[in-house]
């Protein structure tokens, strides 16, 4: 995957009868190679080229035949985070009236990925509709993929937002690459989300200082980002999903869900490889009839599901 060897194997003593034959091969994916592959995937614009190279050798004929198969896998984990939708920030506190702020725009892009972490550069355009200035002293985040904790942290600096003014709050979140192999197992486990499906979730909170000097920690529920990532590493997804749906309807699919003879360098990855996807809904709404710092609230219309 992106020139990183993920699996290798072989089988000897295979007897092939006359006519067409299907041979089942199996090997083990090296989960320890998932972090290096992930780094290459992000650096390559969220694109992976899967190459399967195989060789069949006949001792009787004294000949070998090489054959290969390639497939491109593409994801877009952050695309739906980029939004011009206006979302209110409510403190639900007796110290102030709501909304205390509006977030009129959110942006996110990958930073400079390293072997240890995958940073996400984020920016919120924030409007203060109040007559007093507010200070955002801290923004924190928590990132999970299929429930696996991938990263958490908070900003190192505060931002002052003057009355009836707009400021851009910029900060960096990060996925910790050491957790990627734990996530990968859940991505392949059909009992977690389904066939090669991952749910990415990023939650935020803000610590806001009011003009009185008092502070409140506010969950930014309206900014919670959820994205679904689905992959079909061997292009077998529809067959597997249809079989699963038939079983759930009370019918027997007559199979064991194997990928049916995908071959790699003399081996087959028997469904042991993948990359995630999950249902997504940004869950965000636009307040109307209130001063939010924009002329019109807009919705980016993205349902968050990634077709691959």
C-alpha positions in Angstrom: 0.0 0.0 0.0 1.8 3.1 -1.3 4.9 0.9 -1.7 4.8 -0.2 2.0 4.8 -4.0 2.2 1.8 -5.0 4.3 1.6 -8.7 3.7 3.6 -11.6 2.2 3.1 -15.3 1.9 2.9 -18.3 -0.4 1.5 -21.8 -0.8 3.1 -24.9 -2.2 1.9 -28.3 -3.4 -1.2 -27.0 -5.0 -3.0 -29.5 -7.2 -5.1 -28.0 -9.9 -7.7 -30.1 -11.8 -8.8 -29.6 -15.4 -11.0 -26.6 -16.2 -11.4 -23.6 -14.0 -10.3 -23.7 -10.4 -10.6 -21.3 -7.4 -7.8 -21.5 -4.9 -8.3 -19.9 -1.4 -5.1 -18.3 -0.1 -4.6 -16.5 3.3 -1.9 -14.4 4.9 -1.6 -12.0 7.8 -1.6 -8.2 7.5 1.2 -6.6 9.4 -0.7 -4.2 11.7 2.6 -2.6 12.8 2.9 -1.2 9.3 -0.5 0.7 9.6 1.1 3.9 11.1 3.7 4.2 8.3 1.0 3.5 5.7 -1.3 6.2 7.3 1.5 8.8 7.1 2.0 8.0 3.4 -1.8 8.1 2.8 -2.1 11.6 4.3 1.0 12.9 2.6 -0.3 11.7 -0.7 -3.5 13.7 -0.4 -5.5 10.9 1.3 -4.8 8.6 -1.6 -3.4 5.0 -1.5 -2.4 2.7 -4.3 -2.9 -0.9 -3.4 -0.7 -3.3 -5.4 -1.0 -7.0 -5.3 1.8 -8.9 -7.1 1.6 -12.7 -7.5 3.7 -15.5 -9.1 2.4 -18.9 -10.0 5.0 -21.6 -10.7 4.6 -25.0 -12.2 7.4 -27.5 -11.5 6.0 -29.9 -14.1 6.1 -27.2 -16.8 9.1 -25.5 -15.5 7.5 -22.1 -16.0 6.4 -19.2 -13.8 3.7 -16.6 -14.5 3.6 -13.2 -12.9 0.4 -11.2 -12.6 -0.7 -8.2 -10.6 -3.6 -6.1 -9.6 -3.8 -2.4 -8.6 -6.5 -0.4 -7.0 -6.7 3.2 -5.8 -8.2 4.1 -2.4 -9.2 7.7 -1.7 -10.7 9.3 1.4 -11.7 12.8 2.5 -11.8 13.0 6.2 -11.9 16.8 6.6 -13.8 18.0 3.6 -17.2 18.2 5.4 -15.6 20.2 8.3 -15.2 23.2 6.0 -18.5 25.0 6.4 -20.0 28.5 6.3 -22.9 27.5 8.4 -23.6 29.8 11.4 -23.8 28.1 14.7 -24.6 29.6 18.1 -22.4 29.1 21.2 -24.7 28.9 24.3 -23.2 29.1 27.8 -26.4 28.0 29.7 -25.0 30.1 32.5 -26.7 32.6 34.9 -23.6 34.8 34.3 -24.7 35.8 30.8 -27.4 35.6 28.2 -27.2 33.3 25.2 -25.8 33.1 22.7 -22.5 34.3 23.9 -20.9 33.9 20.5 -21.5 32.7 17.0 -19.2 30.5 14.9 -19.8 31.6 11.3 -17.2 29.5 9.6 -15.1 26.4 10.3 -12.0 25.3 8.3 -9.7 22.4 8.7 -6.7 20.9 6.8 -3.9 18.5 7.4 -0.7 19.9 8.8 2.8 18.5 8.4 2.3 14.9 9.3 5.2 13.1 11.1 5.9 9.5 12.1 4.4 10.2 15.5 1.4 12.4 14.9 -1.0 13.7 12.3 -1.8 17.4 13.0 -5.0 19.1 11.8 -4.9 22.8 11.4 -8.2 24.3 12.3 -9.8 27.8 12.2 -13.1 29.1 13.6 -14.4 32.5 12.6 -16.1 33.7 15.7 -18.5 36.7 16.1 -19.4 38.4 19.4 -23.0 39.8 19.4 -22.7 41.3 22.9 -21.9 44.8 24.0 -19.0 43.6 26.1 -15.8 41.9 24.9 -15.4 38.2 25.6 -12.1 36.3 26.0 -11.8 32.7 24.8 -9.0 31.6 27.1 -8.9 28.0 25.9 -10.3 25.6 23.3 -10.0 21.9 23.9 -10.7 18.9 21.7 -11.1 15.1 21.8 -10.7 12.9 18.7 -12.0 9.3 18.5 -12.3 6.8 15.6 -14.7 4.0 16.2 -14.5 4.9 19.9 -10.7 4.6 20.0 -9.1 7.6 21.6 -6.9 9.1 18.9 -5.9 12.5 20.5 -6.9 15.2 22.9 -5.5 18.6 23.9 -6.1 22.3 24.2 -4.8 25.6 22.8 -1.9 27.4 24.4 -3.2 30.9 24.0 -6.3 33.0 24.4 -8.3 35.1 22.0 -10.1 38.4 22.8 -13.2 39.0 20.8 -14.4 42.7 20.9 -18.0 43.7 21.0 -19.9 43.3 17.7 -16.7 42.1 16.1 -15.3 39.0 14.4 -12.1 37.2 15.1 -10.5 34.1 13.6 -9.4 31.5 16.2 -6.7 29.2 14.9 -5.4 26.1 16.7 -4.0 22.7 15.9 -5.4 19.3 16.9 -3.5 16.1 16.3 -4.1 12.3 15.8 -1.5 10.2 17.7 -0.2 7.7 15.2 0.6 5.1 17.9 -3.1 4.5 18.2 -3.7 3.8 14.5 -3.2 0.0 14.7 -5.8 -0.2 17.5 -8.2 1.8 15.3 -7.4 -0.4 12.3 -8.7 -3.5 14.1 -12.0 -1.9 14.7 -12.2 -0.7 11.1 -12.0 -4.3 9.9 -14.3 -5.7 12.6 -17.8 -5.9 11.0 -19.4 -6.2 14.4 -18.2 -2.6 15.3 -19.6 -0.5 12.4 -20.0 -2.9 9.5 -17.8 -3.8 6.6 -14.7 -1.5 6.6 -16.5 1.4 8.3 -15.1 4.0 10.7 -16.8 6.8 12.6 -14.5 9.8 13.1 -15.7 12.2 15.8 -14.1 15.4 17.1 -15.6 17.2 20.1 -14.7 20.7 21.3 -15.1 22.8 24.4 -14.2 26.4 25.1 -13.3 28.3 28.3 -14.8 31.8 28.1 -14.0 34.7 30.4 -16.9 37.0 30.9 -16.5 40.8 31.5 -16.9 40.1 35.3 -13.7 38.1 35.2 -15.5 34.8 35.9 -15.0 31.9 33.6 -17.2 29.1 32.2 -16.3 25.9 30.4 -18.8 25.5 27.5 -19.2 22.3 25.5 -19.3 23.3 21.8 -21.9 20.7 20.9 -22.9 22.6 17.7 -19.4 22.2 16.4 -19.0 18.5 17.1 -17.7 17.0 13.8 -18.7 13.5 12.8 -17.6 11.8 9.6 -18.1 8.4 8.1 -15.3 6.7 6.2 -16.0 3.6 4.2 -13.4 1.6 2.2 -13.4 -1.5 0.0 -9.7 -2.5 -0.1 -10.3 -5.5 -2.4 -13.5 -4.1 -4.1 -15.5 -6.8 -2.3 -17.7 -4.4 -0.2 -21.1 -4.8 -1.9 -20.9 -8.6 -1.9 -20.1 -8.6 1.8 -22.7 -6.0 2.7 -25.4 -7.7 0.7 -24.6 -11.0 2.3 -24.8 -9.4 5.8 -28.1 -7.8 5.0 -29.5 -11.1 3.8 -28.4 -12.7 7.1 -30.1 -10.0 9.1 -33.3 -10.5 7.1 -33.3 -14.1 8.3 -31.8 -15.7 5.2 -28.6 -17.6 4.9 -25.9 -16.1 2.7 -24.4 -19.5 2.2 -20.9 -18.2 2.7 -18.3 -17.2 5.3 -17.7 -13.7 4.0 -14.3 -14.5 2.5 -13.1 -12.3 -0.2 -13.2 -15.2 -2.7 -9.6 -15.6 -3.8 -8.0 -12.2 -4.0 -4.3 -13.0 -4.7 -1.2 -11.2 -3.5 2.4 -12.1 -4.3 1.4 -15.8 -4.2 -0.9 -15.0 -1.3 -4.3 -13.7 -0.5 -5.3 -11.1 2.1 -8.4 -13.0 3.3 -10.2 -9.9 4.3 -7.5 -8.8 6.7 -6.9 -5.3 5.4 -8.9 -2.1 5.4 -9.4 1.6 6.2 -12.5 3.1 8.0 -15.9 4.9 7.5 -19.0 5.8 9.4 -22.3 7.6 9.4 -22.0 11.3 9.6 -24.2 14.2 10.5 -22.7 17.5 11.4 -25.7 18.1 13.6 -25.5 21.8 13.1 -28.4 24.3 12.8 -28.5 28.0 11.9 -30.1 30.5 14.2 -32.3 33.0 12.3 -33.6 36.4 13.4 -30.6 37.1 15.6 -27.4 39.1 15.0 -24.9 36.5 14.1 -22.5 38.7 12.2 -23.6 37.4 8.8 -26.2 38.5 6.3 -27.6 35.1 5.8 -27.0 31.7 7.4 -25.8 29.1 5.0 -25.7 25.4 4.9 -23.0 23.6 3.0 -25.5 20.8 2.3 -22.9 18.0 2.8 -24.3 14.9 4.4 -20.9 13.8 5.4 -20.9 10.3 3.8 -17.8 9.6 1.7 -18.5 7.6 -1.5 -15.3 5.7 -2.4 
